[in-house]
Amino acid sequence: MVTPLIAEALQTVMTDPEGLLPARQQMALSLGWHIVLACFGVAFPAMIFVMHLRGIRRDDQVALGLAKRWAKVSAVLFAIGAVSGTVLSFEMGLLWPGLMGTYGDVLGLPFAFEGLSFFVEAIFLGIYLYGWGRMPPRRHLLMVVPMAVAGVVGTFCVISVNAWMNAPTGFRVENGEVVDVDPWRAMFNDLVVLQFGHMWIAAYMVVGFSIAGVYAFGMLRGRRDAHHRLGFLVPFVFATVAALGQPFVGHLLGGNLGDRQPAKLAAFELAETTESPSPLRIGGWYDDGEVSGTIDIPYLGSLLAQNSFTEPVRGLDTIPADEHPPINIVHWAFQSMVGIGVLLMLAVLLFWAARWRRRDLLENRWFLRFCVVAGPLAVVALEAGWIATEVGRQPWIVYGFMRTSEAAGSYSGLWWLLGSTAVVYAGMTVGAVVVLRSMARRWRAGEEDLPSPYAPEPAGEERR
């Protein structure tokens, strides 16, 4: 039996122009892989800063040791992220010549700033890595600040391009030509602040839960010292703030989605027809114009999507069929993101409520097990959110102006390129895991000062 999800995917493959599918798969692989590393570039420096600051202020050798270790981990992730980010830069022009050929003048500014941010981040990461014992402690700590700012600015620039695709502005089309280009207006479009905020908070969720999960795993193995407790608590605090704030930012981002992209909202809500009020549909699928298998909660769809108990969600039957996204994929991606987000929010509330009642859940093995899987769950939510955003915008690459099929090239070797990229990314993944596991083993064996690549000889301990 062919499920609705498979049938929908097969129909998409059969109707897409030749060359479009490998371009989509290539972009999905590259972006889906790189976005996790980008999260560490955004959030990890802030956690390193807090840990290093604690070490200086409290003369806490455990905190200083963690900051030093985290910086070396950050360097490994930055190195492989540089490769995947470079691949993405080339792919924009190679896979989507119609987009860049038409709108290159509109999108050039954020890409230029993103490149500059990358170099600033690399420079100050190097200074921070090699500054241990060679700079006054507080000056050394300040080297994290431009590194963190550059990571945030670079991510903002990339997100601004995506936000522009969802809400294009900063140009006019006259006689089929793009004129009156305002790259600043395009970069600071109507959606960029909220969409960046959503991604920024998601980065702290991914990194916070992932790093906390590493130390939770260590505690499950019996390593319950101050090193593991502090290594858990600092990123978990960041993850807590992010998990509690994300639903509110996501709700704000979804405001007016019914006016901006009604087909995307209808797919989110699995709204086949316009209903007033609209229910919230959990689960289910859309097949041949029929919705089935859902759990309906009356009124909640209108409340969450339209901030009203009566305002309807526009149905898919009111939107031309050739403007429908892959409905089931979008619906399940959106619900997966929201479901995992709610689960993580409830988990952090449980932890701090228990702590307020003087119960330490770090002594509970089931909670530690959950923390180990919380990082991968946050990554799944991140990827699901991007699927909902990107696939939900289809068939448009620039919403209302250019379809994705018009942006793709017609190269014959794209499947070979996809295969080669998959091999490269698999190799980088294995390499990163091997290096990080080797570093962890050596740290556990007592080798605190692992050498940094191309570093000068150690100059002693951090001066106080």
C-alpha positions as CSV (number, residue, x, y, z in Angstrom):
1,M,0.0,0.0,0.0
2,V,1.3,3.4,-0.9
3,T,1.0,5.9,1.9
4,P,-0.2,9.5,1.2
5,L,3.3,10.8,2.1
6,I,5.0,8.5,-0.5
7,A,2.3,9.1,-3.1
8,E,2.8,12.8,-2.7
9,A,6.5,12.5,-3.1
10,L,6.2,10.3,-6.2
11,Q,3.8,12.8,-7.8
12,T,6.2,15.6,-7.1
13,V,9.1,13.7,-8.7
14,M,7.0,12.9,-11.8
15,T,5.9,16.4,-12.4
16,D,9.1,18.3,-11.7
17,P,11.4,19.4,-14.6
18,E,14.5,17.3,-15.1
19,G,17.3,18.5,-13.0
20,L,15.2,20.1,-10.3
21,L,15.0,17.1,-8.0
22,P,18.8,16.6,-7.7
23,A,19.2,20.4,-7.1
24,R,16.6,20.2,-4.3
25,Q,18.2,17.1,-2.7
26,Q,21.7,18.7,-2.9
27,M,20.5,21.8,-1.2
28,A,18.6,19.9,1.4
29,L,21.6,17.8,2.2
30,S,24.0,20.7,2.4
31,L,21.7,23.0,4.3
32,G,20.4,20.3,6.7
33,W,24.0,19.3,7.5
34,H,25.5,22.8,7.8
35,I,22.7,24.3,9.9
36,V,23.6,22.2,12.9
37,L,27.2,23.4,12.8
38,A,25.9,27.0,12.3
39,C,24.0,26.6,15.6
40,F,27.3,26.0,17.4
41,G,28.8,29.1,15.8
42,V,25.9,31.2,17.2
43,A,25.5,29.8,20.7
44,F,28.7,28.1,21.8
45,P,30.8,31.3,22.1
46,A,28.3,32.7,24.6
47,M,28.5,29.5,26.8
48,I,32.3,29.6,26.6
49,F,32.2,33.3,27.7
50,V,30.0,32.6,30.7
51,M,32.1,29.6,31.8
52,H,35.4,31.5,31.3
53,L,34.0,34.5,33.2
54,R,33.0,32.3,36.1
55,G,36.4,30.8,36.2
56,I,38.1,34.3,36.4
57,R,35.7,35.8,38.9
58,R,35.6,32.8,41.3
59,D,39.1,31.5,40.6
60,D,37.3,28.3,39.5
61,Q,39.8,25.9,37.9
62,V,36.9,23.6,36.9
63,A,35.2,26.4,34.9
64,L,38.4,27.5,33.3
65,G,39.2,23.9,32.3
66,L,35.7,23.6,30.7
67,A,36.1,26.9,28.8
68,K,39.4,25.7,27.4
69,R,38.0,22.3,26.4
70,W,34.9,23.8,24.8
71,A,37.1,26.3,22.8
72,K,39.0,23.4,21.3
73,V,35.7,21.5,20.5
74,S,34.5,24.8,18.9
75,A,37.6,24.9,16.7
76,V,36.9,21.4,15.4
77,L,33.3,22.2,14.6
78,F,34.3,25.6,13.0
79,A,36.8,23.8,10.7
80,I,34.3,21.4,9.3
81,G,31.6,24.1,9.2
82,A,33.9,26.2,7.1
83,V,34.0,23.4,4.5
84,S,30.2,22.9,4.4
85,G,29.5,26.7,4.4
86,T,31.9,27.1,1.4
87,V,30.0,24.3,-0.4
88,L,26.7,26.1,0.2
89,S,28.1,29.4,-1.2
90,F,29.0,27.7,-4.5
91,E,25.7,25.8,-4.6
92,M,23.6,29.0,-4.7
93,G,25.0,29.9,-8.1
94,L,25.5,26.4,-9.4
95,L,22.1,24.9,-8.5
96,W,19.9,28.0,-8.8
97,P,21.3,30.1,-11.7
98,G,17.8,31.5,-12.4
99,L,17.6,32.9,-8.9
100,M,21.1,34.4,-8.7
101,G,21.0,35.6,-12.3
102,T,17.8,37.5,-11.7
103,Y,18.1,38.6,-8.1
104,G,21.9,38.6,-7.5
105,D,22.0,42.4,-7.1
106,V,19.3,42.2,-4.5
107,L,20.9,39.4,-2.5
108,G,24.6,40.3,-2.8
109,L,24.8,42.5,0.3
110,P,24.0,39.9,3.0
111,F,26.3,37.4,1.3
112,A,29.1,39.8,1.4
113,F,28.6,40.6,5.1
114,E,28.4,36.9,5.8
115,G,31.8,36.4,4.3
116,L,33.3,39.2,6.4
117,S,31.7,37.8,9.5
118,F,33.3,34.4,8.8
119,F,36.8,35.9,8.7
120,V,36.3,37.9,11.9
121,E,35.0,34.8,13.7
122,A,38.0,32.7,12.5
123,I,40.5,35.4,13.5
124,F,39.2,35.8,17.0
125,L,38.7,32.1,17.6
126,G,42.4,31.7,16.8
127,I,43.4,34.5,19.1
128,Y,41.3,33.0,21.9
129,L,42.6,29.5,21.4
130,Y,46.3,30.5,21.4
131,G,45.8,33.3,24.1
132,W,45.8,30.9,27.1
133,G,48.7,31.9,29.3
134,R,49.8,34.6,26.9
135,M,47.3,37.5,27.6
136,P,45.9,39.1,30.7
137,P,42.9,37.0,31.7
138,R,40.2,39.7,31.2
139,R,41.6,40.8,27.8
140,H,41.8,37.1,26.8
141,L,38.2,36.7,27.8
142,L,37.1,39.7,25.7
143,M,38.4,37.9,22.6
144,V,35.3,35.7,22.8
145,V,33.0,38.8,22.3
146,P,33.9,39.6,18.6
147,M,33.9,35.9,17.9
148,A,30.3,35.6,19.3
149,V,29.1,38.7,17.5
150,A,30.5,37.6,14.2
151,G,28.8,34.3,14.5
152,V,25.5,36.0,15.2
153,V,25.9,38.6,12.4
154,G,26.8,35.9,9.8
155,T,23.8,33.9,10.7
156,F,21.6,37.0,10.5
157,C,22.8,37.6,7.0
158,V,22.0,34.1,5.8
159,I,18.6,34.2,7.5
160,S,17.9,37.6,5.9
161,V,18.2,35.9,2.5
162,N,15.7,33.2,3.5
163,A,13.3,35.7,5.1
164,W,13.5,37.7,1.8
165,M,12.5,34.7,-0.1
166,N,9.4,34.4,2.1
167,A,8.7,38.2,2.0
168,P,10.5,39.6,-1.1
169,T,11.0,43.4,-1.1
170,G,13.6,45.9,-2.1
171,F,13.0,45.8,-5.9
172,R,10.4,46.2,-8.6
173,V,9.8,44.1,-11.7
174,E,9.3,46.2,-14.8
175,N,8.8,44.6,-18.2
176,G,10.3,41.3,-16.8
177,E,13.4,43.1,-15.5
178,V,14.4,43.7,-11.8
179,V,14.8,47.4,-11.3
180,D,15.0,49.9,-8.4
181,V,17.1,47.6,-6.3
182,D,17.5,48.5,-2.7
183,P,19.7,45.8,-1.1
184,W,19.4,47.3,2.4
185,R,15.6,47.1,2.2
186,A,15.9,43.6,1.0
187,M,18.3,42.6,3.8
188,F,16.2,44.2,6.5
189,N,12.9,42.9,5.1
190,D,9.6,42.6,7.1
191,L,10.3,39.0,8.3
192,V,14.0,39.1,9.1
193,V,13.8,40.1,12.8
194,L,11.3,37.4,13.8
195,Q,12.7,34.7,11.6
196,F,16.2,35.4,12.8
197,G,15.0,35.4,16.4
198,H,13.3,32.0,15.9
199,M,16.6,30.6,14.5
200,W,18.8,32.3,17.1
201,I,16.8,30.8,19.9
202,A,16.7,27.4,18.2
203,A,20.5,27.5,18.1
204,Y,20.7,27.8,21.9
205,M,18.3,24.9,22.2
206,V,20.3,22.7,20.0
207,V,23.7,23.6,21.5
208,G,22.4,23.8,25.1
209,F,20.7,20.5,25.1
210,S,23.5,18.8,23.1
211,I,26.3,19.9,25.4
212,A,24.2,19.2,28.5
213,G,23.5,15.7,27.1
214,V,27.2,14.9,26.8
215,Y,27.7,15.5,30.6
216,A,24.4,13.8,31.4
217,F,25.8,10.7,29.6
218,G,29.0,11.0,31.7
219,M,26.9,11.1,34.9
220,L,25.1,8.0,33.8
221,R,28.5,6.3,33.5
222,G,29.2,7.3,37.1
223,R,31.2,10.5,36.6
224,R,29.3,12.7,39.0
225,D,32.1,15.2,39.9
226,A,32.0,19.0,39.8
227,H,33.3,19.0,36.3
228,H,30.3,17.1,35.0
229,R,27.7,18.9,37.1
230,L,29.0,22.4,36.0
231,G,29.4,21.2,32.4
232,F,25.7,20.2,32.5
233,L,24.2,23.1,34.3
234,V,25.6,26.0,32.3
235,P,24.4,24.9,28.9
236,F,21.2,23.6,30.4
237,V,20.4,27.1,31.7
238,F,20.9,28.5,28.2
239,A,18.7,25.7,26.9
240,T,16.0,26.5,29.5
241,V,15.7,30.1,28.5
242,A,15.6,29.2,24.9
243,A,13.0,26.4,25.3
244,L,10.7,28.7,27.3
245,G,11.0,31.6,24.9
246,Q,10.8,29.8,21.6
247,P,7.0,29.1,21.6
248,F,6.3,32.9,22.0
249,V,8.7,33.9,19.2
250,G,7.3,31.1,17.0
251,H,3.8,32.3,17.6
252,L,4.8,35.9,16.7
253,L,6.5,34.7,13.5
254,G,3.4,32.8,12.5
255,G,1.2,35.9,12.9
256,N,-0.5,36.9,9.6
257,L,0.9,33.8,7.9
258,G,-2.6,33.3,6.6
259,D,-2.3,36.6,4.7
260,R,1.3,36.2,3.6
261,Q,1.4,32.5,2.7
262,P,-2.1,31.0,3.0
263,A,-1.2,27.6,1.4
264,K,1.6,27.1,3.9
265,L,-0.7,27.8,6.9
266,A,-3.4,25.5,5.4
267,A,-0.8,22.7,5.1
268,F,0.4,23.4,8.7
269,E,-3.2,23.1,9.9
270,L,-4.3,20.4,7.4
271,A,-7.2,22.7,6.5
272,E,-8.9,21.2,3.5
273,T,-11.8,23.6,3.7
274,T,-12.3,26.9,5.3
275,E,-14.0,26.5,8.7
276,S,-15.1,29.0,11.3
277,P,-13.9,28.4,13.9
278,S,-11.0,26.2,12.8
279,P,-10.0,23.2,14.9
280,L,-6.4,22.3,15.7
281,R,-5.7,19.0,13.9
282,I,-3.1,16.8,15.5
283,G,-1.6,14.0,13.3
284,G,-3.5,12.8,10.3
285,W,-2.9,13.1,6.5
286,Y,-4.3,14.6,3.4
287,D,-5.1,12.2,0.5
288,D,-7.0,13.0,-2.7
289,G,-8.7,16.1,-1.2
290,E,-9.7,14.3,2.0
291,V,-8.3,14.7,5.5
292,S,-8.3,11.7,7.8
293,G,-6.8,10.3,10.9
294,T,-6.6,13.5,12.8
295,I,-7.4,14.4,16.4
296,D,-9.4,17.6,16.3
297,I,-9.4,20.2,19.1
298,P,-12.2,22.7,18.5
299,Y,-11.4,26.4,18.3
300,L,-7.7,26.0,19.0
301,G,-6.7,26.2,15.3
302,S,-8.3,29.7,15.0
303,L,-6.8,30.8,18.3
304,L,-3.2,29.7,17.5
305,A,-3.1,30.7,13.9
306,Q,-5.3,33.8,13.9
307,N,-5.4,34.9,17.5
308,S,-9.1,34.6,17.4
309,F,-11.8,32.1,18.5
310,T,-13.8,32.6,15.3
311,E,-11.4,33.7,12.5
312,P,-11.1,30.8,10.1
313,V,-8.0,29.3,8.5
314,R,-8.3,29.5,4.8
315,G,-8.8,26.1,3.2
316,L,-6.7,24.4,0.6
317,D,-9.7,24.2,-1.7
318,T,-9.6,28.0,-2.1
319,I,-6.0,28.0,-3.3
320,P,-5.0,26.8,-6.9
321,A,-3.8,23.3,-6.9
322,D,-0.5,24.3,-8.6
323,E,0.3,26.5,-5.6
324,H,-0.1,23.8,-3.0
325,P,3.1,22.7,-1.2
326,P,3.6,19.0,-0.5
327,I,0.9,19.0,2.2
328,N,1.6,16.0,4.3
329,I,5.4,16.6,4.5
330,V,4.8,20.2,5.6
331,H,2.1,19.2,8.1
332,W,4.2,16.6,9.8
333,A,7.3,18.7,9.8
334,F,5.5,21.5,11.5
335,Q,3.8,19.3,14.0
336,S,7.1,17.5,14.8
337,M,8.8,20.8,15.5
338,V,6.0,22.0,17.7
339,G,5.6,18.7,19.5
340,I,9.3,18.4,20.3
341,G,9.5,22.0,21.4
342,V,6.6,21.5,23.8
343,L,8.2,18.4,25.2
344,L,11.5,20.1,25.8
345,M,9.8,23.1,27.4
346,L,8.0,20.8,29.8
347,A,11.2,19.0,30.7
348,V,13.1,22.1,31.7
349,L,10.1,23.3,33.7
350,L,10.1,19.9,35.5
351,F,13.8,20.2,36.3
352,W,13.6,23.7,37.8
353,A,10.3,23.0,39.7
354,A,12.0,19.9,41.3
355,R,15.1,22.0,42.1
356,W,12.9,24.7,43.7
357,R,11.4,21.9,45.9
358,R,15.0,20.8,46.7
359,R,14.9,17.7,44.6
360,D,17.9,17.1,42.3
361,L,16.9,15.4,39.1
362,L,20.5,14.9,38.2
363,E,20.3,12.0,40.6
364,N,17.5,10.5,38.6
365,R,18.7,8.2,35.9
366,W,15.6,8.5,33.8
367,F,15.9,12.2,33.7
368,L,19.6,11.9,32.7
369,R,18.6,9.5,29.9
370,F,16.1,12.0,28.7
371,C,18.8,14.7,28.7
372,V,21.0,12.5,26.6
373,V,18.3,12.3,23.8
374,A,17.2,15.9,24.3
375,G,20.1,17.2,22.1
376,P,19.2,14.9,19.1
377,L,15.5,15.8,19.7
378,A,16.4,19.5,19.4
379,V,18.2,18.8,16.2
380,V,15.2,17.0,14.8
381,A,13.0,20.0,15.7
382,L,15.4,22.3,14.0
383,E,15.5,20.3,10.8
384,A,11.7,19.9,10.9
385,G,11.3,23.6,11.3
386,W,13.4,24.3,8.2
387,I,11.5,21.7,6.2
388,A,8.2,23.4,7.2
389,T,9.6,26.8,6.2
390,E,11.3,25.8,2.9
391,V,9.0,23.0,1.7
392,G,5.9,25.0,2.9
393,R,6.9,27.9,0.6
394,Q,6.8,25.7,-2.5
395,P,6.3,25.9,-5.4
396,W,7.9,29.4,-4.9
397,I,11.6,30.1,-4.4
398,V,10.9,33.8,-4.3
399,Y,7.3,33.9,-3.0
400,G,4.9,35.3,-5.6
401,F,7.7,36.2,-8.1
402,M,9.7,33.1,-9.1
403,R,8.9,29.4,-8.9
404,T,11.6,27.0,-7.9
405,S,11.4,25.2,-11.3
406,E,12.3,28.5,-12.9
407,A,15.4,29.0,-10.7
408,A,17.0,25.6,-11.2
409,G,19.6,24.8,-13.9
410,S,19.5,22.0,-16.3
411,Y,22.9,20.4,-15.7
412,S,23.1,16.7,-16.5
413,G,25.7,15.8,-13.8
414,L,23.8,17.0,-10.7
415,W,23.2,13.5,-9.4
416,W,26.9,12.8,-9.5
417,L,27.5,16.0,-7.6
418,L,24.9,15.0,-5.0
419,G,26.6,11.7,-4.6
420,S,30.1,13.3,-4.3
421,T,28.8,15.8,-1.7
422,A,27.2,13.0,0.3
423,V,30.5,11.1,0.4
424,V,32.4,14.3,1.5
425,Y,29.9,15.1,4.2
426,A,29.9,11.5,5.4
427,G,33.7,11.6,5.6
428,M,33.7,14.9,7.5
429,T,31.1,13.5,9.9
430,V,33.2,10.4,10.6
431,G,36.3,12.5,10.9
432,A,34.7,14.9,13.4
433,V,33.4,12.1,15.5
434,V,36.8,10.4,15.6
435,V,38.6,13.6,16.5
436,L,36.1,14.6,19.2
437,R,36.0,11.1,20.8
438,S,39.8,11.0,20.8
439,M,39.9,14.4,22.5
440,A,37.4,13.2,25.1
441,R,39.4,10.0,25.8
442,R,42.6,12.0,26.3
443,W,40.9,14.5,28.6
444,R,39.5,11.6,30.7
445,A,43.1,10.2,30.9
446,G,44.3,13.4,32.4
447,E,45.8,15.2,29.3
448,E,44.4,18.6,30.0
449,D,46.5,20.7,27.5
450,L,45.8,19.1,24.2
451,P,47.7,20.9,21.5
452,S,45.9,23.2,19.1
453,P,46.8,22.9,15.4
454,Y,49.7,25.2,14.4
455,A,49.9,26.7,17.9
456,P,53.1,28.0,19.4
457,E,54.6,26.3,22.4
458,P,52.5,26.5,25.6
459,A,53.5,29.5,27.7
460,G,52.2,28.3,31.1
461,E,48.9,28.6,32.9
462,E,46.5,31.5,32.7
463,R,47.8,34.4,34.7
464,R,45.6,35.7,37.5
